Amino acid sequence: MKYEEKMIDSTALYEGRIIRLRKDEVLLPNGHRSTREVVEHPGGVCVVAVADDDTVLLVRQFRYPFGEELLELPAGKLEKGEDPLECGKRELLEETGAVAAEYVSLGAFYPTCGYCNEIIYLYLAKGLTMGEQQPDEDEFLDVVRLPFAQAVSMVLDNTLPDGKTQAAILKAWVLAQKESD
């Protein structure tokens, strides 16, 4: 049996600066009807920037939905039609002041596939040159450098709870281990 749902009708419920919410009526594989609420998001990019001294650049910033400061990898929202790699380069520079000589794709991450169409593209950045941060006017963050192995440990003990940060750090770590074999 093929498990595909077909949209019968769609109603826009909300359109904001970052997200759009719609309610769809769908036809299920068994012929019954149901509804799906979908958050549309333009997607984003997350960058694991590893310096020559094997430290990883993270940013500490307040995350309003959780009411706390989180330590995360540099990341940001894709602009309409923007190339993910170019977005990653822009966000790395803005948030950390770093420019990388090399970028390696770590694939795509679907953070909330049950109700949102957001895709986050993950990159590893190497060969860093440090400069000045260029944060957006509504961005307040500090750059934190951690040994790569410590960042992995913090993912494993949930000290770094952000999903995109966890996925990207672990993917980059596995890739680095394969390269050193």
Secondary structure, 3 states (H helix, E strand, C coil): CCCCCEEEEEEEEEECCCCEEEEEEEECCCCCEEEEEEEECCCEEEEEEECCCCEEEEEEEEEHHHCEEEEECCEEECCCCCCHHHHHHHHHHHHHCEEEEEEEEEEEECCCCCCECCCEEEEEEEEEEECCCCCCCCCCEEEEEEEHHHHHHHHHCCCCCCHHHHHHHHHHHHHHHHHHC
